[in-house]
């Protein structure tokens, strides 16, 4: 009798998963899908951020070598499209449009204080758009990190309830009868933590990178305005 009972008790994680309740299995499947999705987002974002940072360093190195606005405009045209080039082109476009409206001759003209403020707002809007584009799917990692433990806890609670109901139906209340069911139920919580912890790490890392990039792009906008001021455009 004892050997048969020992053989029926799950002793490995795969056996615990296979012997889990149907509801717990559904929870595990959902957690597996969330895990795959979060890892796909993290791998994709890691490549995107590395490429963005590399392009930003190269462009800023070339930008700091330019001393005139015409050189910067030429740099924007021949450089690879990036967040920095789009912000720069937006500033140059605003300058051209404002100059044309001011005198209609196309000759250099200084911007008024209200126009400079409008330029700052335009650059902020462009910067926010680049930030939103780069930050796509990052909130998903935060959602996975917060929802996964709750799903695991729900699967565990349901599994424990089923285990105790099984003990009640079997009429046996010893530890050997209760422990397997509780162990099966706890698999959901363990799996949920394995999903949530990497997602939390990924979210914090990419959120920090995004904030740093946003600050660098905002500072770049200020440098463009400063270059215009040095040339007497402001």
The 8 nearest C-alpha neighbors of each residue, nearest first, counted from 0:
[[1, 3, 2, 4, 5, 6, 7, 8],
 [0, 2, 4, 3, 5, 6, 7, 8],
 [3, 1, 5, 4, 0, 6, 7, 8],
 [4, 2, 6, 0, 1, 5, 7, 8],
 [3, 5, 1, 7, 6, 2, 0, 8],
 [6, 4, 2, 8, 7, 3, 1, 9],
 [5, 7, 3, 4, 8, 2, 9, 1],
 [8, 6, 4, 5, 3, 9, 2, 10],
 [7, 9, 5, 6, 10, 179, 4, 175],
 [10, 8, 14, 15, 11, 7, 179, 18],
 [9, 11, 8, 14, 12, 15, 13, 6],
 [12, 10, 14, 13, 9, 15, 16, 8],
 [11, 13, 15, 14, 16, 10, 186, 9],
 [14, 12, 16, 15, 11, 17, 18, 9],
 [13, 15, 17, 11, 9, 16, 12, 18],
 [14, 16, 12, 183, 18, 13, 17, 9],
 [17, 15, 13, 19, 14, 18, 12, 183],
 [18, 16, 14, 15, 19, 13, 24, 20],
 [17, 19, 15, 16, 14, 20, 183, 9],
 [20, 18, 16, 183, 17, 15, 23, 24],
 [19, 21, 23, 22, 24, 158, 18, 161],
 [22, 20, 24, 23, 25, 19, 26, 18],
 [21, 23, 25, 24, 20, 26, 154, 157],
 [24, 22, 154, 26, 20, 25, 21, 19],
 [23, 25, 27, 21, 26, 22, 28, 20],
 [24, 26, 22, 28, 23, 27, 29, 21],
 [27, 25, 23, 29, 24, 28, 154, 30],
 [26, 28, 24, 30, 25, 29, 31, 23],
 [27, 29, 31, 25, 30, 26, 24, 32],
 [28, 30, 26, 32, 31, 27, 33, 25],
 [31, 29, 27, 33, 28, 32, 34, 26],
 [30, 32, 28, 34, 29, 33, 27, 35],
 [33, 31, 29, 35, 34, 30, 36, 28],
 [34, 32, 30, 36, 31, 35, 37, 29],
 [33, 35, 31, 37, 194, 32, 36, 30],
 [36, 34, 32, 38, 33, 37, 39, 31],
 [37, 35, 39, 33, 34, 38, 32, 40],
 [36, 38, 40, 34, 39, 35, 140, 33],
 [37, 39, 41, 35, 40, 36, 42, 34],
 [38, 40, 36, 42, 37, 41, 43, 35],
 [41, 39, 37, 43, 38, 42, 44, 36],
 [42, 40, 38, 44, 43, 39, 45, 37],
 [43, 41, 45, 39, 44, 40, 38, 46],
 [44, 42, 40, 46, 41, 45, 39, 47],
 [45, 43, 47, 41, 46, 42, 48, 40],
 [44, 46, 42, 48, 43, 47, 41, 49],
 [45, 47, 49, 44, 43, 48, 50, 42],
 [48, 46, 44, 50, 45, 49, 51, 43],
 [49, 47, 51, 45, 50, 46, 44, 52],
 [48, 50, 46, 52, 51, 47, 53, 45],
 [49, 51, 53, 47, 48, 52, 54, 46],
 [52, 50, 48, 54, 53, 49, 55, 47],
 [53, 51, 55, 49, 54, 50, 48, 56],
 [52, 54, 50, 56, 51, 55, 49, 57],
 [53, 55, 51, 57, 52, 56, 58, 50],
 [54, 56, 52, 58, 53, 57, 59, 51],
 [57, 55, 59, 53, 54, 58, 60, 52],
 [58, 56, 54, 60, 55, 59, 53, 61],
 [57, 59, 55, 61, 60, 56, 62, 54],
 [58, 60, 62, 56, 61, 57, 55, 63],
 [59, 61, 57, 58, 63, 62, 56, 64],
 [62, 60, 58, 64, 59, 63, 57, 65],
 [63, 61, 59, 64, 65, 60, 58, 71],
 [62, 64, 65, 60, 61, 59, 66, 58],
 [65, 63, 61, 62, 66, 60, 59, 70],
 [66, 64, 62, 63, 70, 67, 71, 61],
 [67, 65, 64, 68, 70, 63, 71, 226],
 [68, 66, 70, 69, 65, 71, 230, 226],
 [67, 69, 71, 70, 72, 226, 66, 227],
 [68, 70, 72, 71, 67, 73, 74, 66],
 [71, 69, 73, 67, 68, 72, 65, 74],
 [70, 72, 74, 68, 69, 73, 65, 75],
 [73, 71, 69, 75, 74, 70, 68, 76],
 [72, 74, 70, 76, 71, 75, 69, 77],
 [75, 73, 71, 72, 77, 76, 78, 70],
 [74, 76, 72, 78, 84, 73, 77, 71],
 [77, 75, 73, 74, 78, 72, 79, 84],
 [76, 78, 74, 75, 73, 79, 80, 72],
 [79, 77, 75, 76, 74, 80, 84, 58],
 [78, 80, 81, 77, 84, 75, 54, 76],
 [81, 79, 84, 78, 85, 82, 83, 75],
 [82, 80, 84, 83, 85, 79, 54, 51],
 [81, 83, 85, 84, 129, 86, 80, 216],
 [84, 82, 86, 81, 85, 87, 216, 55],
 [83, 85, 87, 81, 75, 86, 82, 80],
 [84, 86, 88, 82, 87, 83, 89, 81],
 [85, 87, 89, 83, 84, 88, 125, 82],
 [88, 86, 84, 90, 89, 85, 83, 91],
 [89, 87, 91, 85, 90, 86, 92, 84],
 [88, 90, 92, 86, 87, 91, 85, 93],
 [91, 89, 87, 93, 88, 92, 94, 86],
 [92, 90, 94, 88, 93, 89, 95, 87],
 [91, 93, 89, 95, 94, 90, 88, 96],
 [92, 94, 90, 96, 91, 95, 97, 89],
 [93, 95, 91, 97, 92, 96, 98, 90],
 [96, 94, 92, 98, 93, 97, 91, 99],
 [95, 97, 99, 93, 98, 94, 92, 100],
 [98, 96, 100, 94, 99, 95, 93, 101],
 [99, 97, 101, 95, 100, 96, 94, 108],
 [100, 98, 103, 96, 97, 101, 105, 102],
 [99, 101, 97, 98, 103, 102, 96, 95],
 [102, 100, 98, 99, 97, 103, 108, 104],
 [101, 103, 104, 100, 99, 98, 105, 106],
 [102, 104, 99, 100, 105, 101, 98, 106],
 [105, 103, 106, 102, 99, 98, 101, 107],
 [104, 106, 99, 103, 98, 107, 102, 95],
 [105, 107, 104, 108, 98, 102, 103, 99],
 [108, 106, 105, 109, 232, 98, 231, 104],
 [109, 107, 232, 98, 106, 110, 101, 102],
 [108, 110, 232, 233, 231, 111, 107, 98],
 [111, 109, 233, 114, 232, 115, 108, 112],
 [110, 112, 114, 113, 115, 109, 233, 116],
 [113, 111, 115, 114, 116, 110, 233, 117],
 [112, 114, 116, 115, 111, 117, 110, 118],
 [115, 113, 117, 111, 116, 112, 110, 118],
 [116, 114, 118, 112, 117, 113, 110, 111],
 [115, 117, 119, 113, 114, 118, 112, 120],
 [116, 118, 114, 120, 115, 119, 113, 121],
 [119, 117, 115, 121, 116, 120, 114, 122],
 [120, 118, 116, 122, 117, 121, 123, 115],
 [119, 121, 123, 117, 118, 122, 124, 116],
 [122, 120, 118, 124, 123, 119, 117, 125],
 [121, 123, 125, 119, 124, 120, 126, 118],
 [124, 122, 126, 120, 121, 125, 127, 119],
 [123, 125, 121, 127, 122, 126, 120, 128],
 [124, 126, 122, 128, 123, 127, 86, 121],
 [127, 125, 123, 129, 128, 124, 122, 130],
 [128, 126, 130, 124, 125, 129, 123, 131],
 [127, 129, 125, 131, 126, 130, 132, 124],
 [130, 128, 132, 126, 127, 131, 82, 133],
 [131, 129, 127, 133, 128, 132, 134, 126],
 [130, 132, 134, 128, 129, 133, 127, 135],
 [133, 131, 129, 130, 134, 135, 128, 127],
 [132, 134, 130, 131, 135, 129, 209, 48],
 [135, 133, 131, 132, 137, 130, 136, 209],
 [134, 136, 137, 132, 133, 131, 138, 139],
 [137, 135, 139, 138, 134, 40, 140, 44],
 [136, 138, 139, 140, 134, 135, 202, 141],
 [139, 137, 141, 140, 136, 142, 202, 135],
 [138, 140, 142, 136, 137, 141, 143, 37],
 [141, 139, 143, 198, 138, 142, 202, 137],
 [142, 140, 144, 138, 139, 143, 202, 199],
 [141, 143, 139, 145, 140, 144, 146, 138],
 [144, 142, 140, 146, 141, 145, 147, 195],
 [143, 145, 195, 141, 199, 198, 142, 147],
 [144, 146, 142, 143, 147, 141, 148, 195],
 [147, 145, 143, 149, 148, 142, 144, 150],
 [146, 148, 150, 191, 149, 143, 195, 145],
 [149, 147, 151, 191, 150, 146, 152, 192],
 [150, 148, 152, 146, 151, 147, 153, 145],
 [151, 149, 153, 147, 152, 148, 154, 146],
 [152, 150, 188, 187, 148, 191, 154, 149],
 [151, 153, 155, 149, 154, 150, 188, 148],
 [152, 154, 150, 156, 155, 151, 149, 157],
 [155, 153, 23, 151, 157, 152, 156, 187],
 [156, 154, 184, 158, 152, 185, 153, 157],
 [155, 157, 153, 159, 158, 154, 152, 160],
 [156, 158, 160, 154, 155, 159, 153, 161],
 [157, 159, 184, 155, 161, 156, 160, 154],
 [160, 158, 162, 156, 161, 181, 157, 184],
 [159, 161, 157, 163, 158, 162, 164, 156],
 [162, 160, 164, 158, 159, 163, 165, 157],
 [161, 163, 180, 159, 165, 160, 164, 158],
 [164, 162, 166, 165, 160, 161, 167, 159],
 [163, 165, 167, 161, 166, 162, 160, 168],
 [166, 164, 162, 168, 163, 167, 169, 161],
 [167, 165, 163, 169, 164, 168, 171, 170],
 [168, 166, 164, 170, 165, 169, 163, 171],
 [167, 169, 165, 166, 170, 164, 171, 163],
 [170, 168, 166, 167, 171, 165, 172, 164],
 [169, 171, 167, 168, 166, 172, 165, 173],
 [172, 170, 169, 166, 173, 176, 167, 168],
 [171, 173, 166, 176, 170, 174, 177, 167],
 [174, 172, 175, 176, 171, 177, 178, 166],
 [173, 175, 177, 176, 178, 172, 179, 171],
 [176, 174, 173, 178, 177, 179, 172, 8],
 [175, 177, 174, 173, 178, 172, 171, 166],
 [178, 176, 174, 175, 180, 179, 181, 173],
 [177, 179, 181, 180, 175, 174, 176, 182],
 [180, 178, 182, 181, 177, 183, 8, 176],
 [179, 181, 162, 183, 182, 178, 177, 184],
 [180, 182, 184, 178, 183, 159, 179, 185],
 [183, 181, 179, 185, 184, 180, 178, 186],
 [184, 182, 15, 180, 181, 186, 19, 185],
 [183, 185, 155, 158, 181, 182, 186, 159],
 [186, 184, 182, 188, 187, 155, 183, 181],
 [185, 187, 189, 184, 183, 188, 190, 182],
 [188, 186, 151, 190, 185, 189, 155, 154],
 [189, 187, 151, 191, 185, 190, 186, 152],
 [190, 188, 186, 192, 191, 187, 185, 193],
 [189, 191, 193, 187, 188, 192, 186, 194],
 [192, 190, 151, 188, 194, 148, 147, 193],
 [193, 191, 195, 194, 189, 190, 196, 148],
 [192, 194, 190, 191, 195, 196, 189, 197],
 [195, 193, 191, 192, 34, 196, 197, 190],
 [194, 196, 144, 192, 198, 147, 193, 197],
 [195, 197, 199, 198, 193, 192, 194, 200],
 [198, 196, 200, 199, 195, 201, 194, 193],
 [199, 197, 201, 195, 140, 144, 196, 200],
 [200, 198, 202, 144, 196, 201, 197, 195],
 [199, 201, 197, 203, 198, 202, 204, 196],
 [202, 200, 198, 204, 199, 203, 197, 205],
 [201, 203, 199, 205, 140, 200, 204, 206],
 [204, 202, 206, 200, 201, 205, 207, 199],
 [205, 203, 201, 207, 202, 206, 200, 208],
 [204, 206, 208, 207, 202, 203, 209, 201],
 [207, 205, 209, 203, 208, 204, 202, 210],
 [208, 206, 210, 204, 205, 209, 203, 211],
 [207, 209, 205, 211, 206, 210, 212, 204],
 [208, 210, 206, 212, 207, 211, 205, 213],
 [211, 209, 213, 207, 212, 208, 206, 214],
 [210, 212, 208, 214, 213, 209, 207, 215],
 [211, 213, 215, 209, 214, 210, 208, 216],
 [214, 212, 210, 216, 211, 215, 209, 217],
 [213, 215, 217, 211, 212, 216, 218, 210],
 [216, 214, 212, 218, 217, 213, 219, 211],
 [217, 215, 219, 213, 218, 214, 212, 220],
 [216, 218, 214, 220, 219, 215, 213, 221],
 [217, 219, 221, 215, 220, 216, 214, 222],
 [218, 220, 216, 222, 221, 217, 215, 223],
 [221, 219, 223, 217, 218, 222, 122, 216],
 [220, 222, 218, 224, 219, 223, 225, 217],
 [223, 221, 225, 219, 220, 224, 226, 218],
 [222, 224, 226, 220, 225, 221, 219, 227],
 [223, 225, 227, 221, 222, 226, 228, 220],
 [224, 226, 222, 228, 227, 223, 221, 229],
 [227, 225, 223, 229, 228, 224, 222, 230],
 [228, 226, 224, 232, 230, 225, 229, 233],
 [227, 229, 233, 225, 231, 226, 230, 232],
 [230, 228, 226, 231, 227, 225, 232, 233],
 [231, 229, 227, 228, 232, 226, 67, 68],
 [230, 232, 228, 233, 229, 227, 109, 108],
 [233, 231, 109, 227, 228, 230, 108, 110],
 [232, 109, 110, 228, 231, 227, 111, 115]]
